[in-house]
Amino acid sequence: MSIWEVILVFVVVVLMLVALLANVLVLMCFLYSADIRKQVPGLFILNLTFCNLLMTVSNMPLTLAGIIYKSQPGGDQICHIVGFLETFLTTNSMLSMAALSIDRWIAVVFPLSYHSKMRYRDAALILSYTWLHSVSFPIVAASLSWVGFHHLYASCTLYNKRPEDRTQFVIFTGVFHTLSFLLSLIVLCFTYLKVLKVARFHCKRIDVITMQTLVLLVDIHPSVRERCLEEQKRRRQRATKKISTFIGTFILCFAPYVITRLVELSSVVHINSHWGIISKCLAYSKAVSDPFVYSLLRHQYKKTWKDIINKILKRSSINSSALTSESHNRNILQLNE
């Protein structure tokens, strides 16, 4: 193995471990907190977590084996199943992010009618469409034998081995990425930019009230005035940072892989195998970033996972103290005997 391959193996192992731990923690928070389960966005986050976990335990290990052995890991049947899952899960996770952005858009732009427009039934219908949309492409690919081990990505994924099917495969790949990556990106940009517009409007209103208050309070201490102005600046930046993170992580993780897949269709351009695996690792890194971007860094989830950790630590400390006292009592009894 070359130094590049060793680095790539290390990266995939780290991605697997972090993605597994982070997504399991999100799942634990969902099961532990009744408040999180009551919220409609919790269904979309649960679906996204399910996709990330399944991707972590099914696709990442085979990519790791593909990098190490430089050949197809397992038989053709296993590879076809994993390739089917890869196409389904990637599309499903993209559409889940789009669904979350639609939920935020309705909540911010139409706050008074949010509970009537986004109910559990509506969320279930959106998820049903997400699953139908996601499963349709791998079904077509599998029926046309366009799933297999691709050496460029060291993965079981969409792959055409027959030269006579090249034109149909090019059309299929273009339509697939348009209706998965591009569609989700357009929805993300439209909804979050609308949310940002509303957030900035509210910030301006709050800024006007703050400045009027500071003008009226002549005797206010300069340090208090400074803190108010700093908070005003932070408030303006907060929404921009969050929305930049949502859209930025989506583009950073998926765009290199999607562009590589489209460029690969051209027989003129040669793509380095290391770049192919790197672009695949970037796509896998979305399973790592999603739990933090959408869940674990939010106040409610942060409080929940801290409660879970504290509960586990308290229980373990009680058990250890009980064992210590028990062994101490046993030693005293032995001495008395």
Secondary structure, DSSP 4 states (H G I P E B T S, - for coil): --HHHHHHHHHHHHHHHHHHHHHHHHHHHHHH-HHHHHSTHHHHHHHHHHHHHHHHHHHHHHHHHHHHHSS--S-HHHHHHHHHHHHHHHHHHHHHHHHHHHHHHHHHHSSTTHHHHS-HHHHHHHHHHHHHHHHHHHHHHHHTT-EEEETTTTEEEE----GGGHHHHHHHHHHHHIIIIIHHHHHHHHHHHHHHHHHHHHHHHHHHHHHHHHHH-TT--HHHHHHHHHHHHHHHHHHHHHHHHHHHHHHHHHHHHHHHHHHHTSSSS---HHHHHHHHHHHHTHHHHHIIIIIITSHHHHHHHHHHHHHHHHHHHHHHHHHHHHHHHHHHHHHH-
